[in-house]
Amino acid sequence: SAQYPDSDPSPDVDVKANMLSIVAVNKEQVTGTEATISCTVSGLTKGLDGVKWKNFADEAIISGQGGYTIVDGSFSGDSQTTTLTIGADQNKADTTYKCLISSTEHGKTDEPTTVNLKVFTVTSTPKDVTTDADQTLTCNIGQLDASGTPATVTWKDPENTEVVASGDYELTPGTVDESGNQAAVLTIKQAKMATFSASFTYKCSVKSAQYPDSDPSPDVDVKANMLSIVAVNKEQVTGTEATISCTVSGLTKGLDGVKWKNFADEAIISGQGGYTIVDGSFSGINSRNS
């Protein structure tokens, strides 16, 4: 008090200056999956007075139409988060959206913020393997930003347990090339390979490292076909025609080449010297050569 200067001063009273902040939560997910992007508005003392979303063509999005769902969000503390969910059929290519917010307390009407939604692909190719050496399986990621941030890849073994680097495994995440492709490689050491007696399947899942709030991809099977070569030996009376063979199993397609050699390690030519070679044909997971 200035009137009564012997008076005690009042306790301190906070005088808050609320700075409006709009943060876009971008996403990068596997193509063809449902995705949810958002804008978080902070520095509020009350709920937003309006929320809108627009697509890449700057057209207004209507919730419940065209595979889109808008949630305005609710005011809590000093912030409000609005979300846009994009259906799987709409999430096929890299796209930009905009959230537009209105706040009378901050003098904003349809204030725009760009939100990115990017996509990538995840594929694998079956691999023919043997147990006598280290083997590699590859998870292929495509449609990333050229030479950009590599995605994070998680591997699971045939028992659905996450694979970690150890004496049994080596993990190579790979880099993104100028075409936007990344090859993540799992090396299975020979000691681990020796424990397998039949074909097996590992799984890889991919998550954006560029936008870490993104959902991981569903698991993708990476098949390892155990290559088996079984010789069919014969013992026959001398001077009779005989047919011997090798059966190769664990294939996903026909063999790329077949040769036979004699006891002197010389190449045998079919139709010459009394020999006939039949390469055989691929059937199921087997190819037989006689």
C-alpha positions in Angstrom: 0.0 0.0 0.0 1.2 3.5 -0.8 -1.6 5.0 1.3 -0.4 3.0 4.3 3.3 2.3 3.6 3.8 0.2 6.8 1.5 -2.4 5.2 2.9 -5.8 4.2 3.2 -6.4 0.4 0.9 -9.0 -1.1 2.3 -12.4 -2.1 3.6 -12.7 -5.7 0.9 -13.2 -8.3 1.8 -15.1 -11.5 1.0 -13.2 -14.7 1.2 -15.8 -17.5 2.0 -15.1 -21.1 0.7 -18.0 -23.1 2.7 -18.5 -26.3 0.7 -20.3 -28.9 2.6 -23.4 -30.2 1.4 -25.8 -32.9 3.4 -29.0 -33.3 2.7 -31.4 -36.2 3.1 -35.1 -35.4 4.3 -36.5 -38.8 4.2 -40.2 -39.6 5.9 -42.7 -42.0 4.3 -46.1 -42.2 4.1 -49.1 -44.5 2.0 -48.4 -47.5 -1.6 -49.6 -47.4 -2.0 -49.3 -43.6 -4.3 -47.0 -41.6 -2.4 -44.0 -40.2 -3.2 -41.2 -37.7 -1.5 -37.8 -37.8 -2.0 -35.0 -35.5 -1.5 -31.4 -34.4 -0.9 -30.5 -30.8 -1.8 -26.9 -29.9 -0.4 -25.6 -26.6 -0.4 -22.2 -24.8 -4.2 -22.3 -24.5 -6.4 -21.2 -21.6 -9.5 -22.7 -23.2 -10.4 -25.1 -26.0 -9.9 -24.2 -29.6 -12.7 -22.4 -31.3 -12.4 -24.4 -34.5 -10.5 -27.3 -36.1 -10.3 -28.1 -39.8 -8.2 -30.5 -42.0 -7.3 -30.2 -45.6 -5.7 -32.7 -48.1 -2.7 -32.3 -50.3 -4.9 -30.5 -52.9 -5.9 -28.0 -50.3 -9.4 -29.4 -50.3 -11.5 -29.5 -47.1 -11.7 -33.0 -45.5 -15.0 -34.1 -44.1 -14.9 -36.6 -41.3 -16.5 -39.9 -42.1 -16.1 -39.4 -45.9 -13.5 -40.7 -48.3 -11.8 -42.8 -45.7 -11.0 -40.0 -43.3 -11.9 -39.4 -39.6 -11.3 -36.2 -37.8 -11.2 -35.9 -34.0 -11.1 -32.3 -32.8 -9.6 -33.3 -29.4 -10.4 -31.9 -26.0 -8.7 -29.1 -24.0 -6.5 -30.4 -21.2 -4.0 -28.4 -19.1 -2.9 -25.8 -21.7 -3.2 -27.9 -24.8 -5.5 -29.6 -27.3 -4.6 -32.3 -29.8 -6.6 -32.8 -33.0 -6.1 -36.0 -35.1 -6.7 -37.1 -38.6 -7.0 -40.8 -39.3 -6.3 -41.9 -42.9 -7.8 -45.2 -44.1 -5.5 -47.9 -45.5 -6.9 -47.4 -49.0 -6.0 -43.7 -48.9 -2.4 -44.3 -47.6 -0.6 -45.3 -50.8 1.9 -42.5 -51.4 3.8 -39.7 -49.6 1.3 -37.0 -48.9 1.0 -33.7 -47.0 -2.0 -32.6 -45.0 -2.8 -29.4 -43.2 -4.5 -28.8 -39.8 -6.2 -25.4 -39.5 -7.0 -24.1 -36.0 -8.9 -21.1 -34.8 -8.3 -19.5 -31.4 -10.0 -16.2 -30.5 -7.8 -15.8 -27.5 -4.7 -15.7 -29.8 -6.4 -14.0 -32.7 -6.0 -16.9 -35.0 -8.5 -18.1 -37.7 -7.8 -21.2 -39.7 -4.1 -21.0 -38.9 -2.5 -23.7 -41.1 0.2 -26.2 -40.2 1.6 -28.8 -42.6 1.7 -32.5 -41.5 3.6 -35.1 -43.4 2.4 -38.7 -44.0 5.0 -40.8 -45.8 4.9 -44.5 -46.8 7.4 -47.2 -47.4 7.3 -50.8 -48.6 8.6 -54.0 -46.9 9.4 -57.1 -48.9 11.5 -60.2 -48.6 12.8 -62.9 -50.9 13.0 -66.6 -49.8 16.6 -67.7 -49.4 18.1 -71.2 -50.0 20.4 -72.0 -47.1 22.7 -74.8 -45.8 23.9 -75.6 -42.3 27.6 -75.7 -43.1 28.2 -71.9 -43.2 26.9 -68.5 -42.0 23.7 -67.5 -43.8 22.1 -64.2 -44.4 18.4 -63.1 -44.6 17.4 -59.8 -46.0 14.5 -57.4 -45.3 14.0 -55.0 -48.2 12.6 -51.5 -47.5 11.6 -49.3 -50.4 10.2 -45.8 -51.1 12.2 -44.1 -48.3 13.6 -40.6 -48.9 16.5 -40.9 -51.2 19.8 -41.2 -49.2 17.7 -40.3 -46.1 17.3 -41.7 -42.6 17.4 -45.5 -42.5 14.4 -47.2 -40.9 14.7 -49.2 -37.8 14.3 -53.0 -38.3 13.4 -55.5 -35.7 13.9 -59.3 -36.3 12.1 -62.2 -34.7 13.2 -65.8 -34.7 11.0 -68.8 -35.6 9.8 -68.9 -31.9 8.7 -65.2 -32.2 11.5 -64.0 -29.9 13.2 -60.7 -30.8 16.7 -61.3 -32.2 19.6 -59.4 -30.7 23.2 -59.2 -31.7 25.1 -62.2 -30.1 27.3 -65.1 -30.9 24.4 -66.5 -33.0 23.5 -63.4 -34.9 24.9 -60.3 -36.6 22.5 -57.4 -37.4 23.3 -55.0 -40.3 20.6 -52.3 -40.6 21.8 -51.0 -43.9 21.7 -47.5 -45.4 19.3 -45.8 -47.8 20.5 -45.5 -51.3 19.8 -42.8 -53.9 16.7 -44.7 -55.0 15.2 -44.8 -51.5 16.0 -48.5 -50.9 17.4 -50.0 -47.7 18.5 -53.6 -47.2 18.6 -54.8 -43.6 20.5 -58.0 -43.2 20.4 -60.7 -40.5 23.4 -63.0 -40.5 22.8 -66.3 -38.8 26.0 -67.8 -37.6 27.0 -71.4 -38.6 26.7 -72.6 -35.0 23.1 -71.5 -35.0 22.4 -72.8 -38.5 23.6 -76.3 -37.3 20.6 -76.4 -35.0 18.1 -76.3 -37.9 17.0 -79.5 -39.6 14.3 -78.2 -41.9 13.2 -74.9 -43.6 12.4 -72.1 -41.2 11.0 -68.6 -41.1 12.2 -65.4 -39.4 10.2 -62.1 -39.4 11.2 -58.5 -39.8 9.2 -55.4 -38.8 10.1 -51.9 -39.9 9.6 -48.6 -38.0 10.4 -45.1 -39.2 13.4 -43.5 -37.6 12.7 -40.2 -39.3 9.3 -39.9 -37.6 9.6 -42.0 -34.4 6.0 -41.6 -33.4 5.0 -43.8 -36.4 3.6 -47.2 -36.0 5.8 -50.2 -37.0 4.9 -52.3 -40.0 3.3 -55.7 -39.5 5.7 -58.6 -39.4 6.9 -59.8 -42.8 8.0 -63.4 -43.2 11.5 -64.0 -44.4 11.7 -67.7 -45.4 14.9 -69.8 -45.3 14.6 -72.9 -47.3 16.9 -75.6 -46.1 18.7 -76.9 -49.2 19.1 -80.7 -49.1 20.8 -82.8 -51.7 20.2 -86.5 -51.5 22.1 -88.9 -53.7 20.2 -92.0 -54.8 22.9 -94.7 -55.1 22.5 -97.9 -57.0 24.1 -101.4 -57.0 23.3 -103.5 -60.0 24.5 -106.5 -61.9 27.4 -105.7 -64.2 26.5 -105.0 -67.8 23.0 -103.6 -67.2 21.7 -100.1 -67.7 21.5 -98.1 -64.5 20.0 -94.8 -63.5 21.3 -92.8 -60.5 20.0 -89.5 -59.3 20.2 -86.5 -56.9 17.1 -85.0 -55.3 17.4 -81.4 -54.3 14.8 -80.1 -51.8 14.1 -76.8 -50.1 13.7 -74.9 -53.4 11.2 -72.2 -54.3 12.0 -72.5 -58.0 13.8 -74.8 -60.4 17.5 -75.2 -60.3 19.6 -72.7 -62.3 21.9 -75.4 -63.6 22.7 -79.1 -63.5 25.9 -80.9 -64.4 27.2 -84.4 -64.0 30.8 -85.6 -63.9 32.4 -89.1 -64.1 34.9 -90.7 -61.8 37.8 -88.8 -63.4 36.0 -85.5 -62.7 35.3 -85.0 -66.4 32.1 -83.4 -67.6 29.5 -85.8 -68.9 27.7 -84.7 -72.1 24.2 -86.1 -72.5 23.8 -88.3 -75.5 27.5 -89.0 -75.8 29.5 -92.0 -74.5 26.4 -93.9 -73.4 25.2 -91.3 -71.0 21.8 -89.6 -70.8 21.2 -86.7 -68.4 17.7 -85.4 -67.4 17.7 -82.2 -65.5 14.3 -82.9 -64.0 11.5 -80.5 -63.3 10.6 -78.4 -60.3 7.7 -79.7 -58.3 6.5 -78.2 -55.0 9.6 -77.7 -53.0 11.6 -80.4 -54.8 13.5 -80.7 -58.0 14.8 -84.1 -59.1 17.8 -84.6 -61.4 18.8 -87.9 -62.9 
